Structures are given as C-alpha cells and as structure tokens.
Amino acid sequence: MTFSPSSLTIAAAFLLVASVTSPPRAAVNALGSSSTTAVVSGTSTYCGIVAGEPTQRIECYQNNRLVSVEPNTSFEAISGGSTFFCGLLSGGSAVLCWDTTAASFPPKRIYYRETVKLIDLTVGDDHVCALEVNTSIARCWRGGRNGSKFPSPPEAWQFRAITCGIGYACGILKNNSRVVCWGNNAAGAEIQGQFGDLTMLTLVAGVSHACGLASNGTLVCKGNNDYGQLVVPFNSAFEFSGIALGANFSCAVRQTNGLVICWGGETNRFEYDSDLVESVSFETIVAGSDVVCGLITWNLTVACWGAGWSNMSSYNLGSDLPLGMIIPGPCAKTQCSMCGTYPNSDTLCHGSGTICRSCQVELPIALPLPPRESPPSQNLQPPSSPGRSLNRLSLAFMIVGSVGVFVGACTVIYCLWAGVCGYLGKKTNESVQVQQEVAEASLDTTANVDPSAQHLKSVSYKGQSSGSLNHNITGSCSSKRIEKTEVFSLSELVAATNGFSPENKIGSGSFGAVYMGKLADGRLVAIKRGKTYMRTKKVQEKENAFGSELVVLSRLNHKHLVGLVGFCQDEDERLLVYDYMSNGSLHDHLHNTEAIGASSTILNSWKSRIKVALDAARGIDYLHNYAVPPIIHRDIKSSNILLDSNWTARVSDFGLSLMGPESDQEYVSSKAVGTVGYIDPEYYVMNVLTTKSDVYGLGVVLLELLTGKRSVFRIEDGSGPIGLVEYVRPQMLAGELMMVLDRRAEPPKTNEARAVELVAHTAVRCVSLEGKERPNMAEVVSDLERAYSLCEESHGSFTNPTFSIYSE
C-alpha cells in the first residue's frame, strides 16, 4: 500500500532549497533516524559505535551487562527497532541486523553490494530502509525475526532523506522537498496529508507522528496529537539541530548550546523534559517508545532518561551508560566540507578516518560553526566501570579536564579577590551570565543563554546564599555607590505595593513580576520581585540577575538609563527598586494599544518616534563608549525601552549585561543570549559577541518604530511567524519604504520624510547580517540626531515620496 504525491508547482522561493544536493555519504546527518547510538525499546537495549579503537565496532548494554557485537568491524551508523537493531557498514556496502531477544545477539546480513552503496539507514518497528547513494532510491527490507515483508517505494521517487515509524516510512522527495509516506499503517497517510505542500529539509518519524525542519528552518510536527506531541514550542529559524521522537512525545536539541527540550507524554506534557539533564549539552539524541538517550558533548558518553529508563533498577534516571566514549559521527576517509572536522576526530577514529561536522546550508549566516566549547561541569558524570581499564583517549580527556578545572578554579578565586574587591571601588560594571528559557506561548520570547561562559575582563557576580550575598553587598568590599543605594525592608515594599496585589502589577519577566509602588515618603517606584518558587537552576539564575542589575545600575548614572533606587534581600526574597516610568514601555505603545490607547503620542508622531530612538541610542552609546570598561547590554528590545513622565526614553533590564572588550574587540562564548527576533544572527550562530550585537537589536527596534510591527509576527496569509528583519529589509532595499510604514502615524511632511528615510537607512545598516557591515553606536546616534533635526525643521505637506535606501 503506497501514498502517491499529488502534482505540485514549486514556488520560486523554494527552488534553491529544492535544488540543494544530498549530503555526501560521509556526513550522516544527526537530524535523521540513523546515528551512532541506538535504542531498542522492546528489550531495553542501548547501543553505540565505540570511539578510540582500531575498528569502529558496536557495543550494547542490556540487563546490566555489556555486549560486544560481532562482527568486530567498522560501522558508520546504527538504528534501533522494536526487538532488533541494524548497522550500516563503513563505506555503505552492507547492512547487518541483530536480534536483541537472543543472548548472543546473532548477526543477520540483509544487504550486501560493493557497487551500490547505501546511506541514511533507518529502522522502524520491524522493517529497515536505506537510500542508494548514487540514485537516491529508497530500499526497504524485513528486519526483525518475526517481521513481515515491507514494501519499497516506487523507484521514480528519489529522496533527500527517509525515516521509519511503526508500520510506515516517510521521506523528503529530492525534486520538490515534499513529504511522501508508504507502508501498512494509516498513520503514514495521515502524516503525509498533514504536511501537504509544506517543503521540508529534514524529517524524523515516531510511532504515529513525524517532525522536521521546514524550508524556513522552523520545527514542525504532524500526525497523531493525542498527547500533545505536535505542540511544538515556538522556535526561530534553525533553532534546533537534532530531533528524536517516541510513542507519544517529541524532543529536540538546540543549535546554539546543545540543550534538549521535550514535549508531549502520557501523564504530563513535559514528562520527558527532565530537570536532571536540563543543563547538559548533547551532540545527538535518539529515542525509543518511552526513553530518550543522548550523546553528551563534553565526554561523548551516552545518558538516558524517561519513563522506560526510570523503570530500570540498575541505573538512576539521567545517569550515563557504561558504554565508554561513542563517536559523534561516522569516521570517513574523504575530505570534510567547509564546516571542517570534529575536534580530536583523528584520535576518536584511531587514525582510520576523520569525523566531519554536519552543515546546515540554510543557517542565517553562511559561516562555519566554531568548535563547541566543553562546559566546566555537567549534571552527568563519566561512568565508573569496574574491571575496565581506561584507554589512552579517556586518560587524555581526564588529564585535560583536570587541568582545566584547576585553572578555572584559580581563575574564579583570583577574579573574586581582585575583581570584586578591586573593581567595586572603581566606576566599573560587572557582568553576569543568566540563562532564560524560551517561553512557549509568546512570539516575543527569550533564547537560551550561557550560564557558564567566562569572558575576558568580565567579573561574574554569582548568586549565593542569603547570608553570603548580604555580606558581599554591605561588607568591606562593597563600593561607595552600592552603600549609597537604599536598602529597603520587605515590609516596606509589601506596604508600598498593597501586598504585591494584582492591581499593582505592571509587568513581568523571566525571573519575576514588576509592581508599581508608593513609598512611605510619597515616591512612586517600580519594584521587581524575583520568583520565590523555582527549580534549583532557576534559583541560581534569579540570584545572578539580581546581582547583575544591582551591581550594574548602582554604578551607572545617565538620563537615558533607568535609575536604581535601592534593593531588598530577605530570606528567599530578592527585590530591586527602580525609578517609576509612568508612560510604560515602547513595546506597549507600538503593540498593545488596548492598554495604552490609540491616542499615544508615540503612535501619532514621527518626530516622537525618532526622539525615542535617539534617546535609546544615546543610552546604549553611553554603555559602549563612556562606561569604563564598556558594557554590552545583550538584550536590546522595545520592551526594555521605557518612557518617563516627560516621554524621555530610558534603557532598562541589565540582567544579561556583560563588560565588553576594549576597542570593538570580540570574544567568544559557548552559548548565545538574547531574545528571538532581536538577537544578532552572527552572535547566535558564531557565538562571537561585540558591541555590534546591541547595534543589531536597536536596528530591529528602529524597524518596529517605522513599521509598527512586532519583531516576530504572523503574516496575513497565515503561513506562520516571520522575523521583522526578513520581512521588511528586502522591501526597503528595493525602494518600497512607503509600502511598509506604519499607517497609524500621520504621513510625514517634507523634512520628516527625509528624516524617516534616514532612520530607515540607518536601520537597514544596523541589521546587516555581518557585524562589520553595521555602524557603531556613535554613528547611529549621529544619524538619529540628524533625523531629529530634520523633523524640527519640517514644514509644508508631502505627497508621493520616493525613497531610496542603498546598502553599504
């Protein structure tokens, strides 16, 4: 039984994606169903291709025992089914399968041809499929001991990738990137029907649903949704780099930091989103019906979690498997592409080849990803396996890791001694790294950040226990500016906010809510209260954000930065008290007219909009060029630009700020931080941070002021969310500025039109993909000052404008 694709006319926008050739055989894509690890759900068997040995042999773990799988030869990929798993021989000439219900795992060869090599091995419950390298034709076979015959698709179908589910298989057609399915299970027909004309880059199947990256890079899921397995968290283009599906859940790996997020599940929507692995970076993940396993980045061991794993008595939830180190990709004898080789791949392959990094050709910037840094610590520790001696590779990793830990400890001790006690006495600004989770229900959401990155000339203000934190704030190492900051009691702030009543709540963030308060002396203030009930990791992040804002704002004094009045620390409570900004945020004026009102001064006047942009730019310019050392905000967005009673704009929220390098230098972090729609794509992909990242964020804010649209919004045809930069920049470069201007503002007058054109020109330069093409903040301020002067000189009427914006 097959499901034939209907005829389709390919849109021009997808021609480039459809024409991309399949990756070379050596680069087995971790997004597909084949990997270097495998799960066999029916027998609770976990397998991997061993690293650092003369042959890339397969080793499995089952029932508290290790099984060395025969034959002892090299494999490039494996994939698991219900009671068996299969492996693709290095070079792609043969496929072998092993029955895991038998004690010795007897091998069975189901394919061998030296002249017709295979790639993209994928196993369903009782069937196996793979692609022919030269023809892209899919071939399928019976796999398990009791498996029934499974049909191959028509040879006219040529595929870019294939994947197997329970009783069905699906693939992405090479000529048009559409999804087609075949097999004996109606779930395949349902999946194909739901994908419809959607063009896909990757695809992974579960029991009765499938997920993959669409041609625009966003993750989508189709099929059965009985347990919420299709309810994908909001994600930006190419946010995820790995997918694994079980019976009723889905998981994905974040591109920037390797963290895993899962959704769906029988008893709880996030029952597979385990706290025990929430800070662990993974290279790849695979799934069985009720278990997830991943290859840990820092030590290349396998860890598993989920309902199926927690039922095992010998290992705790989230602990490592005793398989040793597993290769993160196939050891190939061919030369790698522009994305380069995996670190230490020659050692991992024992000199028999190299491991190539996989490439995403549609990344926001066509640049190779840097080597992923190893975090200093993980929740999961390397396994201790009695009776098994460490090989040279493991010993090398342990030595390097030990030296790194010692150096890191010395660095932290020195920074705490020299940085905290030394820098606090100067007009400097400490930095902090805070991690925020992506909010699933909002289009304006925060991306992952780096809780462990340590940067040149940055002094980390670490969250501590209540007593020690208080000592650091008020003790002998505290600066005079912090001592002058008011210290409030909790009872004072409770009284000021009417017991933190909902009526006083004026906003919220990742770590707490903001309330309007009236102090005993009559002053109006804004009080940020950290959440009191959090997971352990979030408690640490709350402490970090609290410390960062306190240290930063107590040292900065500028009319375009929100002022800090004081703070309160009482047991688990962390509160910061700010100047009250009576006119709310720029975001609310542009996008929340129900709360602000349609008569907003910001909405109706181009002069007012440009003035707000100029104020914000001046505040950021102060951070970059006048603070010593310079400060990178890292989260410039319209909701962090507040307006006081005089409509003066001020930059707020310094919880993610870092002290920047001198003279436009750059430094590399292991993970990016920012908000979806505003984050610098170069920083997001390359993890290289400079002041130009703030310039990009302000550029998006300028586009918001010009168009009135959110940084990420749904277009009218209902085709899904799109970034404002991707939507507007091409039209502006084509000279169609008038087509995208916010019609809620009055048509610009003569000089106002020139001012608006100048702002648009500046915005387009600010959101250039490469930082070197963007202006610095001083240049942005200069351009906006010119634009504002033009508004003040404006007179007469203006009709039929002709705008021309040229990229530099």
Number of C-alpha atoms within 10 A of each C-alpha: 14 17 17 14 16 8 7 9 7 15 9 9 9 15 13 9 20 21 12 14 10 12 16 13 21 24 22 23 24 21 25 23 32 28 28 27 29 29 29 24 22 16 16 18 23 24 27 28 28 27 26 22 17 15 19 28 20 27 20 23 18 15 11 12 9 16 18 15 17 14 11 13 13 22 24 28 30 28 27 32 29 24 23 28 31 28 28 26 22 23 19 27 17 19 24 19 25 23 22 24 14 10 9 13 18 14 16 15 13 15 15 15 11 10 8 14 21 30 29 28 30 32 33 27 24 26 28 28 25 27 24 19 18 11 14 21 20 26 19 22 19 19 30 24 15 9 12 13 13 22 19 19 23 13 12 9 18 19 25 26 31 28 27 33 29 23 20 28 30 26 27 23 22 22 17 22 27 24 27 26 27 25 22 16 17 15 23 28 20 18 23 24 17 13 20 14 18 14 22 29 25 27 27 27 33 27 23 24 26 30 27 25 24 21 21 17 22 21 25 20 23 20 23 19 15 12 17 18 30 21 17 20 16 19 21 20 19 21 24 25 25 25 30 29 30 25 23 23 32 30 26 26 24 22 18 26 25 23 19 25 22 23 23 25 23 17 8 12 17 18 16 23 22 16 14 14 23 14 21 22 24 26 22 28 29 29 28 26 21 20 23 27 25 26 26 26 21 20 20 20 26 29 26 25 24 21 16 16 22 17 12 13 10 10 15 13 20 21 20 23 23 21 22 24 22 24 24 28 29 28 29 19 15 14 13 18 15 13 17 18 17 19 14 12 22 16 16 26 23 18 15 18 17 26 26 26 24 24 19 18 13 14 17 16 17 13 15 18 19 14 14 19 14 14 16 13 13 18 13 18 12 20 15 11 12 7 6 9 9 12 11 12 16 15 12 12 13 15 11 10 17 12 12 13 14 11 12 14 13 12 13 16 12 12 18 17 13 13 19 19 16 15 19 20 15 13 15 19 27 27 31 31 25 24 28 23 13 20 15 14 9 11 21 20 21 23 24 23 23 20 21 18 18 20 17 11 16 20 21 23 24 20 19 15 13 15 11 11 17 14 13 15 16 14 12 10 16 19 22 15 16 21 14 11 17 13 16 17 13 17 11 15 25 14 14 23 21 15 13 19 11 10 10 17 17 14 15 13 14 18 20 16 17 21 26 25 26 19 15 11 6 9 11 17 23 25 29 24 24 24 18 15 9 13 10 10 13 19 19 19 24 26 23 25 29 26 24 28 23 25 25 24 25 22 21 19 13 14 14 25 25 26 21 23 21 21 23 21 18 14 11 14 14 22 25 24 26 22 16 24 22 16 18 22 23 26 21 17 25 24 16 13 14 9 10 15 12 15 11 13 15 20 23 17 17 25 22 18 22 25 22 25 26 25 24 27 28 26 22 27 24 21 24 28 18 11 18 16 20 22 29 25 25 27 26 28 28 27 20 20 26 27 23 17 11 9 18 20 30 26 27 24 21 26 26 23 23 26 26 29 21 16 11 15 10 15 14 18 20 21 24 28 27 26 22 26 25 30 23 33 22 22 24 24 22 21 22 19 26 24 27 27 29 27 29 30 26 26 29 27 28 26 26 25 28 24 22 21 20 22 25 21 16 15 12 8 6 7 8 10 17 20 21 21 20 13 15 19 20 13 15 23 17 12 14 17 24 20 12 17 20 19 14 14 17 11 18 22 19 18 21 26 24 20 27 27 22 21 26 26 21 23 28 26 24 28 28 22 17 17 23 9 14 23 19 19 24 15 14 25 22 14 18 24 21 16 24 26 17 20 24 12 10 18 13 8 12 13 10 6 14 12 19 15 19 11 11 9
